[in-house]
Amino acid sequence: MQDGAHSHYIAPRPARETGFLGTGNQVDIMLGGKYELGGSRLLASSVDRGWGSSVTAEVRRHEDLHCTAFVQQVNEVIVALSGSAKIRRRADGAEQKFLSRPGSACICPRGVAVKYLHIHSGSLDMLHLYLPQNLFGNLECPDDSPHGSGLMYTGGFFDPLVQYIGLAIAEELQSETPAGRIVLDSLALALSARMLQHYTRQDPKRLSGAYIDGKVAGALDHARLNRVLEFMYQNIGADIALDELAGVACLSVYHFVRAFKLATGSAPFRYFTDLRVSRAKALLTDPSITIEDVAFSTGFSSGANFARAFKKSVGVSPTQYRVSN
């Protein structure tokens, strides 16, 4: 949008397969290609945020969308953010027809052959989340399955947790937080767990064995915890991911998150956030270091983004904190 005489609008870039998602498709396939062809407008994209994560997000505006037959390329969860419109869509079963309002969600699993998708009689801003092929290694699907995923093809449902996660990711698209990429990985992990808990075609009773890491949760031992904390300290200005931390601990992502919280009393992303904020506070006490340099040293792309995140966490701006200390 225009913001002053010297500003200009920079269109967001559509999400593409980069290899992180492991969709089984070739790199550079446009994940929301069906929406581009159907007349959707892309409002925001995680591509421009440089998350480099295994979850990719787009916010799209659909006003009169008509998609002909397509085969879904990636596990996709869609959450309506604002507006209202009628949706009609159909895959193998009966037509799904519903009024979509803020908070309503849809799932379109990888491999599903969709006959049509229509969004009409209104305008919807929707968050589109593209998830890994196997939901972080925890979605089992037989090799001879007619679909590429064990998720259900369903739409128009309201799930408070899915809505909350969607809103949190949409907010992350608008402004940076101190933990950056690890926040997104945590949210994506929670969303994947919810999908496995309630939205798979398989018997839910099998989730405790076939889909969820079956290891008994226990706190990280001293040696593993020290390795992880050292990795965090060494990469405090980097955009680290949950799977990197889990790899340092030699655990699956699911097991690592539980074990880390039991050992520290805090989720990995919260711990990393506090670590970055503490580092920023220490740097701000040195008047020879600029706010921009503090931002860069703690992993932010700009001083403005750092200032917003710091004030949200500490309650005062970096400048105010420097003056008072």
C-alpha positions in Angstrom: 0.0 0.0 0.0 1.1 3.6 -0.5 2.7 5.2 2.6 4.1 8.6 1.6 5.3 10.1 -1.7 8.5 8.1 -1.8 7.0 4.7 -0.9 6.1 2.1 -3.3 4.2 -1.2 -3.1 6.3 -4.4 -3.2 4.2 -7.4 -4.1 4.8 -10.5 -1.9 6.3 -13.5 -3.6 4.3 -16.7 -3.8 5.4 -19.7 -1.8 7.3 -22.4 -3.6 8.7 -25.8 -2.8 12.3 -25.3 -1.6 13.0 -28.8 -0.4 12.2 -28.0 3.3 8.6 -29.3 3.0 9.5 -32.6 1.4 6.4 -32.7 -0.6 7.9 -35.1 -3.1 7.6 -32.5 -5.8 10.4 -30.8 -7.7 11.9 -27.7 -6.2 10.3 -24.4 -7.3 6.7 -25.8 -7.7 4.3 -23.0 -6.7 2.4 -24.3 -3.7 -0.6 -21.9 -4.2 -0.6 -22.2 -8.0 -4.3 -23.2 -8.1 -5.2 -19.9 -6.3 -3.1 -17.8 -8.7 -4.8 -19.4 -11.7 -8.2 -19.0 -10.0 -7.9 -15.3 -9.5 -6.8 -15.0 -5.9 -4.7 -12.0 -4.6 -1.6 -12.7 -2.5 -1.5 -10.3 0.4 1.5 -11.6 2.4 4.0 -14.5 2.3 6.5 -16.1 4.6 8.9 -16.1 1.6 9.5 -12.4 2.2 10.2 -13.1 5.9 13.0 -15.5 5.2 11.8 -18.0 7.7 13.4 -20.9 5.8 11.2 -23.1 7.9 9.4 -26.4 7.2 6.1 -24.5 7.4 5.3 -22.0 4.7 2.5 -19.4 5.1 0.5 -17.2 2.8 -2.4 -14.8 3.3 -4.6 -14.6 0.3 -7.8 -12.6 -0.5 -10.5 -14.6 -2.3 -13.4 -12.7 -3.8 -14.5 -14.7 -6.8 -12.3 -17.8 -6.9 -13.0 -20.6 -9.3 -10.5 -23.5 -9.5 -10.9 -26.3 -11.9 -9.7 -29.9 -11.2 -6.3 -30.2 -9.6 -4.3 -32.7 -7.6 -3.2 -31.2 -4.2 0.6 -30.9 -4.1 1.1 -30.4 -0.3 -0.6 -30.9 3.1 -2.5 -27.6 3.5 -4.5 -26.1 6.4 -6.5 -23.0 5.7 -7.9 -20.6 8.4 -10.3 -17.8 7.6 -9.0 -14.5 9.1 -11.6 -12.0 8.1 -14.6 -11.5 5.8 -17.3 -14.0 4.8 -18.0 -16.0 1.7 -19.6 -19.2 0.4 -17.4 -22.1 -0.4 -18.2 -25.1 -2.5 -15.6 -27.8 -3.1 -15.5 -31.5 -3.9 -13.0 -34.4 -4.1 -14.0 -38.1 -4.0 -17.0 -37.8 -1.8 -20.0 -35.5 -1.6 -19.8 -31.8 -2.2 -18.7 -29.7 0.8 -20.8 -26.6 0.9 -20.5 -24.0 3.7 -20.3 -20.4 4.7 -16.8 -19.5 5.8 -16.4 -16.9 8.5 -13.4 -15.8 10.7 -12.0 -18.8 12.5 -13.4 -21.5 10.2 -10.8 -23.9 8.9 -10.3 -26.4 6.0 -7.9 -29.2 5.3 -6.7 -30.3 1.9 -4.3 -33.2 2.1 -1.4 -33.9 -0.3 -2.4 -36.2 -3.1 -6.2 -35.6 -3.0 -7.7 -35.1 -6.5 -10.0 -32.1 -6.2 -12.8 -31.8 -8.8 -13.5 -28.1 -8.1 -13.2 -25.3 -5.6 -15.4 -22.2 -5.7 -15.4 -19.2 -3.3 -18.1 -16.7 -4.1 -20.7 -14.3 -2.7 -18.3 -12.4 -0.5 -14.7 -11.7 0.2 -12.3 -13.8 2.4 -8.9 -13.2 3.7 -7.5 -16.6 4.5 -4.2 -17.9 5.9 -2.9 -20.9 3.9 -0.4 -23.1 5.8 1.7 -25.6 3.8 2.9 -28.4 6.0 5.6 -31.1 5.6 4.6 -34.2 3.7 4.8 -36.4 6.9 4.0 -33.7 9.5 7.5 -33.7 11.0 8.0 -37.4 10.7 4.8 -38.4 12.5 2.2 -39.1 9.8 2.4 -42.7 8.6 0.7 -43.6 5.4 0.9 -46.9 3.5 2.8 -46.9 0.3 -0.2 -48.2 -1.6 -2.5 -45.6 -0.2 -4.6 -43.9 -2.9 -3.9 -40.6 -1.2 -0.5 -39.0 -0.3 -1.5 -38.3 3.2 -3.5 -39.7 6.1 -5.3 -36.4 6.7 -9.0 -35.9 6.1 -10.3 -33.7 3.3 -12.7 -31.6 5.3 -13.8 -28.0 5.5 -15.9 -25.4 7.3 -15.1 -26.7 10.8 -14.3 -24.5 13.9 -11.5 -25.7 16.1 -10.4 -23.1 18.8 -6.8 -24.4 18.8 -6.4 -24.4 15.1 -7.9 -20.9 15.0 -5.4 -19.7 17.7 -2.4 -21.2 16.0 -3.5 -19.7 12.7 -3.9 -16.2 14.2 -0.5 -16.5 15.9 1.2 -17.4 12.6 -0.7 -14.6 10.8 0.6 -12.2 13.5 4.1 -13.5 13.0 3.8 -12.6 9.4 3.1 -9.0 10.3 5.9 -8.4 12.9 9.1 -10.1 14.0 9.4 -11.6 17.5 12.7 -12.3 19.3 12.6 -16.0 18.7 11.9 -15.8 15.0 11.9 -19.1 13.1 11.7 -21.3 16.2 8.4 -19.7 17.1 7.0 -20.8 13.7 8.4 -24.3 14.1 6.7 -24.6 17.5 3.4 -23.4 16.1 3.6 -25.7 13.1 4.5 -28.6 15.5 1.4 -27.8 17.6 -0.8 -27.6 14.5 0.6 -30.9 13.2 -0.1 -32.6 16.5 -3.7 -31.3 16.4 -4.1 -32.7 12.9 -2.9 -36.1 14.0 -5.1 -35.9 17.1 -8.4 -35.2 15.4 -8.2 -35.1 11.6 -6.7 -38.3 10.3 -8.6 -40.9 8.3 -7.1 -43.7 10.5 -8.4 -44.9 13.8 -7.6 -42.2 16.4 -6.7 -45.0 18.9 -3.7 -45.8 16.8 -2.2 -42.4 17.2 -0.3 -43.3 20.4 1.6 -46.0 18.5 1.8 -45.4 14.8 1.9 -41.7 14.5 3.2 -40.1 17.7 6.7 -40.7 18.9 6.2 -43.5 21.3 9.2 -42.7 23.6 8.4 -42.0 27.2 8.8 -38.3 27.9 11.6 -37.5 30.3 13.8 -34.5 31.0 16.9 -34.0 28.9 19.9 -35.3 30.7 22.6 -32.9 31.7 25.0 -33.6 28.8 22.3 -33.2 26.1 20.9 -30.0 27.8 24.3 -28.4 27.9 24.9 -29.2 24.2 21.5 -27.6 23.3 22.1 -24.5 25.4 25.6 -24.1 24.1 24.2 -24.3 20.5 21.6 -21.6 21.4 24.3 -19.3 22.8 26.6 -19.8 19.8 23.7 -19.0 17.4 21.9 -16.3 19.3 21.8 -14.1 16.2 20.9 -16.9 13.8 17.5 -18.1 12.6 17.6 -21.6 14.2 14.9 -24.2 13.9 13.4 -26.8 16.2 14.7 -29.7 14.1 18.3 -28.3 14.5 17.9 -28.2 18.3 16.4 -31.7 18.3 19.4 -32.9 16.1 21.9 -31.5 18.6 20.0 -33.5 21.4 19.8 -36.5 19.1 16.1 -36.8 19.6 13.0 -36.5 17.5 11.3 -33.1 17.4 8.3 -34.3 19.5 10.5 -35.9 22.1 12.9 -33.0 22.3 10.2 -30.4 22.9 8.7 -32.4 25.8 12.1 -33.3 27.3 13.5 -29.7 27.0 10.4 -28.3 28.8 10.7 -30.9 31.6 14.4 -30.0 32.0 14.1 -26.2 31.9 10.4 -25.4 32.7 10.2 -23.5 29.5 9.4 -24.4 25.8 12.4 -24.1 23.5 11.1 -21.0 21.7 10.3 -19.2 25.0 13.8 -20.0 26.3 15.4 -18.8 23.1 13.3 -15.6 23.2 14.4 -14.9 26.8 18.0 -15.6 25.8 17.9 -13.1 23.0 16.2 -10.4 25.1 18.8 -10.9 27.8 21.6 -10.5 25.3 20.0 -7.4 23.9 19.7 -5.9 27.4 23.4 -6.5 28.0 24.4 -4.9 24.7 22.2 -1.8 25.3 24.2 -0.9 28.4 27.1 -0.1 26.1 26.3 3.3 24.6 28.9 2.8 21.8 26.7 0.1 20.2 23.9 1.4 18.1 20.4 0.1 18.2 20.8 -1.3 14.7 23.9 -3.2 15.8 22.0 -4.6 18.8 19.2 -5.7 16.4 21.7 -7.4 14.0 23.5 -9.1 16.9 20.3 -10.6 18.2 18.9 -11.8 14.9 16.6 -9.1 13.8 16.4 -7.8 10.2 16.1 -4.1 11.2 16.2 -1.8 14.2 12.5 -1.0 13.8 11.5 -4.7 14.0 13.8 -5.2 17.0 12.3 -2.1 18.8 8.8 -3.5 18.4 9.7 -7.0 19.6 11.8 -5.6 22.5 9.0 -3.3 23.8 6.5 -6.1 23.5 8.8 -8.3 25.7 10.2 -5.8 28.1 7.6 -3.1 28.2 9.8 -0.2 27.2 11.6 0.6 24.0 15.4 -0.1 23.6 16.1 3.6 23.8 14.1 4.0 27.0 15.8 0.9 28.5 19.3 2.3 27.6 18.5 5.6 29.3 17.2 4.0 32.5 20.2 1.7 32.7 
